[in-house]
């Protein structure tokens, strides 16, 4: 029940209980039980009366009860009225049977469940269910406190408050409040405040001519969103305002504008819908005609729906008109620096090991001259992860697809619909294990049809001609026995050392020099012949730690893996081009930095080490060492440490341009946080620093303090990337149960 409804019921009960009680006592109704005569003027022990009424029994008890006139009655002294789960107490109550007017004065209090209400004096009428209440205050669902010099009940579920305020702080002088000249309150809906002054500890901060505050059930209602402003060195002062519009019970829309004094007006919109429990839709759009020539627009779509017969529909879209706009106006460092966008809408159904997918896809890498745009519209895919063939030691897997693809970049422009049909069956053998050794051979055949191809040469062009790619792939996975040895320094300090060697042989044959003729739409296209052996050794240290129940639980304290490849065919069937950038499968199967421009028989050695001394402390180190060029190609060191209220994370990254296609970089990112963002004091700092250029690319500092009913946050952001050099300061003040005045978002996590 809304607090205003509770108050209405209180006043109604106060309006009829004494009168009905006195009338019943005068007539000596057989349904009324009295423990003391109402004509008695001498105060004795508590007088108790029970009056059956509608859905329950009203129980009245007081020190003294009397009839003042023929139609007017009075109860005084610790007056206590109960009805169902409600309790009303006051010093004195009167009722006029003829006019049905009632009065209550003294310390009037009401409680029902988690709600309570009090006032000093009340005048009311039972017949019209209206009244006036003085110095009234009360809480709704232990959240909203409403106070007023007078509260006028104007109807069955409406109230008018004069000279009052609304707050969620329970102090006599609240931390914040909306002081209002008048307010109209509708039970279970909203409080509409007029001529409102927002105060912090009684100090006026902002004036609102009209304000809508959600009450009790927090039902959405249309209206202006909280106004906010900020300051930026590259955009000037920013003033933001918007309109929130409800669209029924399951949808809403927000239209807003950001006015930058140096850039102009930016317009955005948000649409949200939840038509059923398994469907959600979120659409955002934002754009600006920038005075400095960095304008553009962006569209973001996120939709998911679970359909009948185990079908699932997903739509994700992120489209920007140009990268200059993203760099200048993106809210996060990640969005401002990664020029890659992907949009996809697909319908999928999984049944056992089989999966079927029907999709529309668009990928774009933004470049200043001309972006790379790849589309697959539509794409139909059917694949099986693997299924045994009866009682035979065979596992069958299949991947087949049909695509209508296209590609546009600075060098080529394919037809809008290039047909690509692909079939790839595969058969694996489960051979018996022998002395801990197991051998898993697998063989597959692949046939791919293209309706267009590239012309060979230094200046490739797209030709509308058929191209068939056929090849056979064979893999032999040798799994050797795992070696373990337990070491025990003391009764409580022991660990297990585990050695896991792996060897895999891979052979792909049949592509030859067709790689240069294939248009690259995705990772399925750049595949080259290979004859290679991949081998590695993993060391693990397993230790025990005590759980909360006192038992010992094993966990991986340390892991160290060293792996490498030997290419028995360094030319990859003629696909490798020395002195050029070569990126194709399977060069990148051991490390992501597999760009190669030098013919070699051995791939760089890959080392990965990971230490976890405690559950929330990790250290990850990775390095690729090039034995042919005798140098480190790349290295990274990442750590995360979280204990109690402290969070520390950081990564160091370095690459060396040892050969064609590789670049030199030296970069460090860090993040430090203290406290919880939803309670008490918290602070966080995140930064990204380029060591080569000695340049701080981005920093994000935030201070936050949250009380029981409000919170304040201050944020400073700095950008020095490409065309964007900016420092921005923003401020936010959040109010419990209402929202936030400001434009701060949750801090971005770098890891």
C-alpha positions in Angstrom: 0.0 0.0 0.0 1.3 3.5 -0.9 2.1 5.7 2.1 -0.5 8.2 1.0 -3.1 5.4 0.9 -2.1 4.4 4.4 -2.5 8.0 5.5 -5.9 8.1 3.9 -7.0 5.0 5.7 -5.7 6.4 9.0 -7.7 9.5 8.7 -10.8 7.6 7.6 -10.4 5.3 10.6 -10.0 8.3 12.9 -13.1 9.8 11.3 -15.4 7.0 12.0 -14.1 4.8 14.8 -14.9 7.1 17.8 -18.3 8.1 16.4 -19.4 4.6 15.5 -18.1 3.5 18.9 -20.1 6.1 20.8 -23.2 5.5 18.8 -23.0 1.8 19.4 -22.4 2.3 23.1 -25.3 4.6 23.4 -27.7 2.2 21.8 -26.2 -0.8 23.7 -26.0 -2.9 20.6 -25.7 -6.6 21.5 -22.8 -6.8 19.0 -20.8 -4.3 21.0 -18.8 -5.4 24.0 -17.9 -2.8 26.6 -15.6 -3.2 29.6 -16.5 0.2 31.1 -19.7 2.3 30.7 -19.2 5.2 28.2 -21.3 7.5 30.5 -18.7 7.2 33.2 -16.7 10.4 33.6 -14.2 9.0 36.0 -10.9 7.8 34.5 -10.3 4.2 35.5 -8.1 1.5 33.9 -8.1 1.2 30.1 -11.5 1.2 28.5 -11.7 -1.4 25.7 -14.4 -1.5 23.0 -14.7 -3.8 20.0 -16.7 -2.8 17.0 -17.2 -5.2 14.1 -16.7 -3.3 10.8 -16.5 -4.4 7.2 -13.4 -6.7 6.9 -12.5 -6.9 10.5 -13.0 -5.7 14.0 -12.0 -2.2 15.2 -10.6 -2.3 18.7 -10.5 1.0 20.6 -8.9 1.4 24.0 -8.3 4.6 26.0 -8.0 5.8 29.5 -11.2 7.9 29.3 -14.3 7.8 27.0 -17.4 10.1 27.3 -20.2 11.7 25.3 -19.8 15.5 25.1 -23.2 16.4 23.4 -26.0 14.4 22.1 -24.1 13.6 18.9 -20.5 14.3 19.8 -18.2 11.8 21.5 -14.7 11.9 22.9 -11.9 9.4 23.8 -8.8 10.6 25.5 -5.7 9.4 27.3 -3.5 6.9 25.5 -6.0 6.4 22.7 -5.2 3.2 20.8 -7.0 2.0 17.7 -6.2 -1.2 15.9 -7.7 -2.6 12.7 -6.2 -5.6 10.8 -2.5 -4.9 10.6 -2.8 -1.2 11.4 -2.2 0.6 14.6 -3.2 4.2 15.4 -2.3 6.0 18.6 -3.2 9.6 19.7 -3.9 11.7 22.8 -7.5 12.6 22.0 -10.1 11.9 19.4 -13.6 13.3 18.8 -16.4 12.5 16.4 -19.7 14.2 15.5 -22.3 11.6 14.5 -24.5 14.1 12.8 -22.0 15.7 10.5 -19.6 12.7 10.4 -16.7 15.2 11.2 -13.8 14.0 13.2 -10.9 15.5 15.1 -7.7 14.1 16.5 -5.0 15.9 18.3 -1.9 15.2 20.3 0.8 12.8 19.2 -1.0 11.0 16.4 0.9 8.0 15.0 0.1 5.3 12.5 2.0 2.1 11.6 1.3 -0.6 9.1 4.0 -3.1 8.1 7.1 -1.1 7.2 5.2 2.2 7.0 4.5 4.8 9.6 2.9 8.3 9.7 2.5 11.0 12.3 0.9 14.5 12.6 -0.1 16.9 15.5 -3.7 17.6 14.5 -6.2 16.4 12.1 -9.6 17.4 10.8 -11.6 15.0 8.6 -14.9 13.9 7.3 -15.8 10.3 7.1 -18.6 10.7 4.5 -16.5 12.6 1.9 -13.2 10.9 2.9 -11.5 14.3 2.8 -9.6 16.2 5.5 -6.8 18.5 6.5 -3.8 17.4 8.6 -1.2 19.6 10.3 2.5 19.2 10.7 2.3 15.8 9.0 5.2 13.5 8.2 5.6 9.9 7.2 7.7 7.3 5.4 6.8 5.2 2.4 8.3 1.7 2.2 11.1 2.9 4.6 12.3 5.2 1.8 10.5 8.4 1.0 9.9 10.8 3.8 7.2 13.4 3.1 6.6 16.4 5.4 4.2 19.3 5.1 2.8 22.2 7.1 -0.6 21.0 6.0 -1.6 17.8 4.1 -5.1 18.1 2.5 -6.8 14.9 1.4 -8.7 16.0 -1.7 -10.1 12.6 -2.9 -10.1 8.9 -2.4 -6.3 8.5 -3.3 -5.1 12.1 -3.8 -3.4 14.5 -1.4 -2.2 18.1 -1.6 0.8 19.1 0.5 1.6 22.7 1.3 4.9 24.1 2.4 6.7 20.7 2.7 9.5 18.6 1.3 10.4 15.1 0.1 13.5 13.2 1.0 14.9 9.7 1.6 17.1 10.8 4.5 15.7 10.1 7.9 17.5 12.9 9.9 15.6 15.8 11.3 17.7 18.0 9.0 18.1 15.7 6.0 21.3 15.6 3.8 19.1 16.5 0.8 15.5 17.4 0.2 13.1 18.8 -2.3 11.5 21.7 -0.6 8.2 22.6 -2.4 5.5 25.3 -2.1 2.9 22.7 -3.1 2.8 19.1 -4.1 0.1 16.8 -5.5 0.5 13.1 -4.5 -1.3 10.3 -6.1 -1.3 7.0 -4.1 1.1 4.4 -5.5 2.2 6.7 -8.3 4.0 10.0 -8.2 4.5 13.2 -6.3 4.3 16.3 -8.5 6.1 19.2 -7.0 5.7 22.8 -7.9 8.2 25.6 -7.3 10.7 23.2 -5.9 14.1 24.0 -4.4 16.7 21.3 -4.1 18.6 21.7 -0.9 21.7 20.0 0.5 21.8 20.3 4.3 19.3 23.1 4.1 21.4 25.1 1.6 19.5 25.9 -1.7 21.3 24.5 -4.7 18.9 24.4 -7.7 15.4 25.6 -8.5 12.8 23.5 -10.4 9.5 25.0 -11.5 8.0 21.6 -11.8 9.3 18.2 -10.7 7.9 14.6 -10.8 9.1 12.2 -8.1 8.3 8.4 -8.3 6.6 7.1 -5.1 6.2 3.6 -3.7 5.9 1.3 -6.7 8.4 3.4 -8.7 6.2 3.4 -11.8 7.7 5.0 -14.8 6.1 8.3 -15.9 6.9 10.6 -18.8 8.8 13.8 -18.1 12.1 15.7 -18.2 15.1 13.8 -17.0 17.5 15.5 -14.4 19.4 18.3 -16.0 23.2 18.2 -15.8 26.3 20.0 -17.0 30.0 19.6 -17.2 33.2 21.1 -18.6 35.7 20.0 -21.3 38.8 21.7 -22.6 38.0 20.6 -26.2 34.3 20.9 -26.2 33.7 23.8 -23.7 30.8 23.8 -21.3 28.2 21.1 -21.8 24.5 21.4 -20.9 22.4 18.3 -21.2 18.6 17.8 -20.9 16.2 15.1 -22.1 12.7 13.9 -22.2 11.6 10.4 -21.0 8.5 8.9 -22.6 6.8 5.7 -21.4 5.4 3.5 -24.1 3.1 1.2 -22.2 4.2 -1.2 -19.5 7.0 -2.8 -21.4 8.8 0.0 -23.4 10.1 3.5 -23.1 12.2 6.0 -25.0 14.5 8.9 -24.1 15.4 11.8 -26.3 18.1 14.1 -25.1 20.5 16.8 -26.3 24.0 17.8 -25.3 24.9 21.3 -26.1 28.7 22.0 -26.3 29.6 25.6 -26.4 32.6 25.0 -28.7 31.0 22.2 -30.9 27.3 22.7 -31.1 24.2 20.6 -30.4 24.4 16.8 -30.2 21.2 14.8 -30.2 20.7 11.2 -28.9 18.0 8.7 -28.2 17.5 5.5 -26.3 14.7 3.0 -26.9 14.1 0.1 -24.4 11.6 -2.7 -24.6 10.8 -5.9 -22.6 7.7 -7.3 -24.3 8.0 -10.6 -22.5 10.4 -12.3 -19.9 12.6 -13.8 -22.6 12.9 -10.8 -24.9 14.7 -7.5 -24.5 15.6 -4.7 -26.9 18.0 -1.8 -26.4 18.7 0.7 -29.1 20.9 3.8 -28.8 21.6 6.5 -31.4 23.8 9.6 -31.1 25.1 12.2 -33.5 26.4 15.7 -33.9 27.1 18.2 -36.8 30.4 19.3 -35.3 31.6 22.9 -35.9 35.2 21.6 -36.0 34.5 19.0 -38.7 34.6 15.9 -36.4 30.9 15.2 -36.5 29.2 12.0 -37.2 26.6 9.5 -35.9 26.6 6.1 -34.1 24.0 3.4 -33.8 24.1 0.7 -31.2 21.6 -2.2 -31.0 21.3 -5.1 -28.5 18.4 -7.4 -28.7 17.8 -11.0 -27.5 14.8 -13.2 -27.7 14.1 -16.9 -26.8 11.7 -18.3 -29.4 9.6 -21.5 -29.4 11.1 -24.8 -30.3 14.5 -23.9 -28.8 15.2 -21.2 -31.4 17.1 -18.1 -30.2 17.4 -14.7 -31.9 20.2 -12.3 -31.2 20.9 -8.9 -32.8 24.0 -6.9 -32.0 25.0 -3.8 -34.0 27.6 -1.1 -33.6 27.9 1.2 -36.5 29.7 4.6 -36.7 29.9 6.9 -39.7 33.6 7.7 -39.3 36.4 7.0 -36.8 37.1 10.8 -36.3 33.7 11.1 -34.6 34.4 8.1 -32.4 37.8 9.4 -31.3 36.3 12.8 -30.5 33.1 11.9 -28.7 33.5 8.3 -27.3 32.9 8.0 -23.6 35.6 5.4 -23.0 39.2 4.9 -23.9 38.5 1.5 -25.5 35.8 2.9 -27.8 38.0 5.8 -28.8 41.0 3.7 -29.8 39.7 0.5 -31.3 38.6 1.2 -34.9 36.8 -2.1 -35.4 33.0 -2.6 -35.5 30.9 -5.6 -35.9 27.2 -6.1 -36.4 25.3 -9.4 -36.5 21.8 -10.7 -36.4 21.3 -14.4 -36.2 18.8 -17.1 -35.6 20.1 -20.3 -34.0 19.0 -23.6 -32.8 21.0 -26.3 -31.0 20.0 -29.9 -30.8 22.5 -32.3 -29.2 25.8 -31.9 -30.9 24.2 -30.1 -33.9 23.8 -26.4 -34.4 22.1 -24.5 -37.2 22.6 -20.7 -37.7 21.1 -18.2 -40.0 22.7 -14.8 -39.9 23.4 -11.4 -41.4 26.8 -10.0 -40.6 28.7 -6.8 -41.2 32.3 -6.0 -40.1 34.1 -2.7 -40.6 37.7 -1.5 -39.8 37.7 2.2 -39.9 40.6 3.9 -41.8 41.0 7.6 -42.6 41.1 7.0 -46.4 38.6 4.1 -46.9 37.4 1.6 -44.4 37.4 -2.2 -44.9 33.8 -3.4 -45.0 32.9 -7.1 -45.1 29.3 -8.3 -45.3 27.8 -11.8 -45.2 24.2 -11.3 -45.9 22.8 -13.9 -45.5 24.9 -16.7 -44.1 23.6 -20.2 -43.4 25.7 -22.6 -41.3 25.2 -26.2 -40.1 27.8 -27.9 -38.0 28.3 -30.8 -35.5 30.9 -30.7 -32.7 31.3 -34.5 -33.0 29.2 -37.6 -32.7 30.2 -41.2 -32.3 29.4 -43.6 -35.1 27.7 -46.5 -33.4 30.0 -48.7 -31.5 32.9 -48.0 -33.7 35.9 -46.0 -32.3 35.1 -43.2 -34.7 33.8 -39.6 -34.2 32.3 -37.7 -37.1 32.1 -33.9 -37.2 30.9 -31.6 -40.0 30.8 -28.0 -40.8 29.0 -26.7 -43.9 27.9 -23.2 -44.8 26.4 -21.1 -47.6 27.2 -17.4 -47.7 26.5 -14.4 -49.8 29.6 -12.2 -49.1 31.2 -9.0 -50.2 34.3 -7.0 -49.4 35.2 -3.3 -50.0 38.6 -1.7 -49.1 41.1 0.7 -50.5 42.4 -1.8 -53.1 39.5 -4.0 -54.1 35.7 -3.9 -54.4 34.0 -7.3 -54.9 30.5 -7.8 -56.3 27.7 -7.3 -53.7 27.0 -11.0 -53.5 29.9 -13.4 -53.9 28.6 -17.0 -53.4 30.7 -19.1 -51.1 29.7 -22.7 -50.5 31.8 -24.7 -48.0 31.7 -28.3 -46.9 34.1 -29.7 -44.4 33.5 -33.3 -43.0 36.0 -34.7 -40.5 36.6 -38.2 -39.0 38.6 -38.8 -35.8 39.8 -42.2 -34.5 39.7 -43.2 -30.8 42.6 -45.6 -30.5 43.1 -47.6 -27.3 45.5 -46.2 -24.8 48.8 -48.1 -24.4 51.1 -47.6 -21.3 49.7 -44.1 -20.8 50.2 -43.1 -24.4 47.2 -42.3 -26.6 47.1 -41.5 -30.3 44.2 -39.6 -31.9 44.4 -39.3 -35.7 41.9 -37.3 -37.6 41.4 -36.7 -41.3 39.2 -34.2 -43.1 38.3 -33.1 -46.6 37.2 -29.6 -47.5 35.6 -28.3 -50.7 34.9 -24.5 -51.1 33.3 -22.8 -54.1 33.7 -19.1 -54.8 31.7 -17.2 -57.5 34.4 -14.5 -57.8 38.2 -14.5 -57.4 41.3 -12.2 -57.5 43.5 -12.0 -60.5 47.1 -12.9 -59.7 49.8 -10.2 -59.7 51.0 -7.2 -57.8 47.8 -5.3 -58.5 45.0 -7.8 -57.9 41.5 -7.1 -59.3 38.2 -8.9 -58.7 37.1 -11.1 -61.6 33.7 -12.7 -61.8 34.8 -16.3 -62.3 34.4 -19.6 -60.5 37.1 -20.8 -58.1 37.1 -24.2 -56.4 39.4 -24.8 -53.4 39.9 -28.4 -52.4 42.3 -29.7 -49.8 42.8 -32.5 -47.3 43.9 -32.0 -43.7 45.3 -34.6 -41.4 46.2 -34.3 -37.7 47.9 -36.7 -35.4 47.6 -35.8 -31.7 50.0 -37.8 -29.5 49.1 -37.6 -25.8 51.9 -38.9 -23.5 51.7 -40.0 -19.9 51.5 -37.2 -17.3 54.4 -37.3 -14.9 53.7 -36.4 -11.2 55.8 -36.3 -8.1 54.8 -35.1 -4.7 57.2 -33.1 -2.5 56.6 -32.5 1.2 58.8 -30.0 3.2 56.6 -30.4 6.3 53.2 -31.8 7.4 51.5 -28.6 6.3 53.7 -27.6 3.3 53.5 -30.0 0.4 53.1 -29.7 -3.3 52.8 -31.8 -6.5 54.9 -31.2 -9.6 53.1 -32.2 -12.8 54.7 -32.5 -16.3 52.4 -32.6 -19.4 54.2 -33.1 -22.7 52.2 -32.7 -26.0 53.0 -33.3 -29.6 50.8 -32.6 -32.6 51.4 -33.2 -36.3 49.4 -31.3 -38.9 49.4 -31.7 -42.7 47.3 -29.7 -45.1 47.6 -30.5 -48.8 45.9 -29.4 -52.0 45.7 -25.5 -51.9 49.1 -24.8 -53.5 49.2 -21.2 -54.8 45.4 -20.6 -54.7 45.7 -18.4 -51.6 46.5 -15.3 -53.7 43.3 -15.8 -55.7 40.9 -16.1 -52.8 39.0 -13.0 -51.5 39.4 -12.9 -47.7 36.1 -12.5 -46.0 36.9 -14.2 -42.7 39.3 -16.7 -41.1 37.9 -19.5 -43.2 39.6 -18.1 -46.4 43.3 -17.6 -45.6 44.4 -21.2 -45.3 47.7 -22.5 -46.8 49.3 -25.9 -47.2 51.5 -26.9 -44.3 53.5 -29.8 -43.0 54.4 -29.1 -39.4 55.0 -30.4 -35.9 53.9 -28.6 -32.8 55.3 -29.6 -29.5 55.2 -28.2 -26.0 55.8 -29.0 -22.3 53.7 -27.7 -19.4 54.9 -27.7 -15.8 52.3 -27.4 -13.1 52.7 -26.9 -9.3 49.7 -28.0 -7.4 49.3 -27.0 -3.8 46.6 -27.4 -1.1 44.7 -24.6 0.6 42.2 -24.7 3.4 38.6 -23.8 2.7 36.1 -22.2 5.0 35.0 -25.6 6.2 38.6 -26.5 7.1 39.1 -29.1 4.4 42.1 -29.0 2.0 41.4 -28.1 -1.6 44.1 -28.5 -4.4 44.7 -25.5 -6.7 47.2 -24.6 -9.4 49.9 -22.4 -7.8 52.1 -22.2 -10.9 51.9 -23.2 -14.5 54.7 -22.8 -17.1 54.2 -23.8 -20.8 56.9 -23.7 -23.5 55.9 -24.5 -27.0 57.2 -24.2 -30.6 56.6 -25.3 -34.1 58.8 -26.9 -36.7 57.8 -26.2 -40.3 58.8 -29.2 -42.5 57.6 -27.1 -45.5 58.8 -23.5 -44.9 57.3 -22.4 -48.2 53.8 -23.5 -47.2 53.1 -25.0 -50.6 54.3 -21.9 -52.4 51.9 -19.6 -50.5 54.6 -17.9 -48.4 55.9 -14.6 -49.9 59.3 -13.6 -48.4 59.7 -9.9 -47.7 56.0 -9.4 -47.5 53.5 -9.6 -44.6 52.1 -13.2 -44.4 49.1 -13.9 -42.3 47.3 -17.2 -42.8 46.3 -20.4 -41.0 48.1 -22.1 -39.3 50.7 -19.5 -38.6 48.7 -18.0 -35.7 47.8 -21.3 -33.9 50.4 -20.9 -31.1 50.5 -17.1 -30.7 48.5 -14.2 -31.9 51.7 -12.4 -33.1 52.3 -14.7 -36.0 53.0 -12.2 -38.8 55.9 -13.5 -40.7 58.1 -12.1 -43.6 61.1 -14.3 -43.3 61.3 -17.9 -44.4 62.0 -20.1 -41.4 62.0 -23.7 -40.3 61.2 -23.0 -36.7 58.5 -20.7 -35.4 59.2 -18.4 -32.5 59.3 -20.1 -29.1 56.2 -19.2 -27.0 56.4 -19.1 -23.2 53.4 -18.6 -20.9 53.8 -18.5 -17.1 51.0 -18.0 -14.6 51.3 -17.7 -10.8 48.3 -17.7 -8.4 49.6 -17.5 -4.9 46.1 -16.7 -3.5 42.6 -17.0 -4.9 42.4 -13.3 -5.8 46.0 -12.7 -6.8 47.4 -13.6 -10.2 50.4 -12.9 -12.3 50.6 -13.7 -16.0 53.7 -13.4 -18.1 54.1 -14.2 -21.9 56.9 -13.9 -24.3 57.7 -14.9 -27.9 61.4 -15.4 -28.6 62.6 -15.5 -32.2 65.6 -17.9 -32.4 66.3 -17.1 -36.1 66.6 -13.3 -35.4 67.9 -13.9 -31.9 65.6 -11.5 -30.3 62.3 -11.1 -28.4 59.4 -10.4 -30.6 56.9 -9.5 -27.9 56.3 -9.8 -24.2 53.6 -9.0 -21.7 53.2 -9.0 -17.9 49.7 -8.8 -16.4 48.8 -8.8 -12.7 45.6 -8.6 -10.7 45.5 -8.2 -6.9 42.3 -7.9 -4.9 42.0 -8.1 -1.1 39.3 -6.6 1.0 38.6 -3.1 -0.3 41.8 -2.8 -2.4 42.0 -3.7 -6.1 45.2 -3.4 -8.2 45.6 -4.4 -11.8 48.2 -3.6 -14.5 49.7 -4.8 -17.7 53.0 -4.1 -19.4 53.3 -4.8 -23.1 56.2 -4.5 -25.6 56.6 -5.6 -29.2 59.7 -5.3 -31.4 59.6 -4.7 -35.2 62.0 -7.4 -36.0 60.6 -8.2 -39.5 58.2 -7.1 -42.1 54.7 -6.5 -40.7 55.7 -6.2 -37.1 55.7 -2.9 -35.3 57.5 -1.5 -32.2 55.4 -0.6 -29.2 56.0 -0.1 -25.5 52.9 0.4 -23.4 51.6 0.1 -19.9 48.1 0.2 -18.4 47.1 0.3 -14.8 44.1 0.4 -12.5 43.9 1.0 -8.8 40.7 1.0 -6.7 39.7 1.3 -3.1 36.3 0.7 -1.4 33.0 -0.2 -2.8 31.2 2.0 -5.3 27.8 1.5 -3.6 28.9 2.1 0.0 31.0 4.6 1.9 34.2 6.1 0.4 35.7 4.7 -2.8 38.3 5.9 -5.3 39.7 4.6 -8.5 42.4 5.5 -11.0 43.0 4.0 -14.4 45.6 5.1 -16.9 47.2 4.2 -20.2 50.8 5.3 -20.9 52.9 5.0 -24.1 56.5 4.6 -23.0 58.0 5.1 -26.5 56.5 8.6 -26.9 56.5 9.3 -23.1 52.8 10.3 -23.5 49.9 9.7 -21.1 47.2 8.5 -23.5 44.3 8.4 -21.1 43.6 8.7 -17.4 40.4 8.3 -15.5 40.2 9.4 -11.8 37.1 9.1 -9.7 36.2 9.9 -6.1 33.0 8.6 -4.7 31.2 8.7 -1.3 27.8 7.1 -0.7 25.7 7.7 2.4 22.5 5.9 3.4 20.3 8.1 1.2 22.5 9.9 -1.3 26.0 9.9 -2.9 28.4 12.2 -4.5 31.0 11.5 -7.2 33.6 13.5 -9.0 35.5 12.4 -12.1 38.4 13.7 -14.1 39.2 12.2 -17.5 42.1 13.0 -19.8 42.6 12.0 -23.5 45.7 12.4 -25.7 45.0 10.2 -28.6 45.2 11.0 -32.3 43.1 14.1 -32.9 41.7 14.2 -29.4 43.4 16.2 -26.7 41.0 16.8 -23.9 40.6 17.1 -20.2 37.1 16.7 -18.8 35.7 17.2 -15.3 32.2 15.9 -14.3 30.2 15.8 -11.1 27.3 13.6 -10.0 24.9 13.7 -7.1 22.8 10.6 -6.7 19.6 10.4 -4.7 18.3 7.2 -3.2 15.0 6.1 -4.9 15.1 8.9 -7.5 18.2 8.9 -9.7 21.4 10.8 -10.4 22.0 14.5 -11.2 25.0 14.2 -13.5 26.4 12.1 -16.4 28.8 9.8 -14.6 28.9 6.2 -15.5 30.4 3.2 -13.8 34.2 3.3 -14.2 35.5 1.3 -17.2 37.4 -1.9 -16.4 40.6 -2.4 -18.3 40.8 -6.1 -17.6 
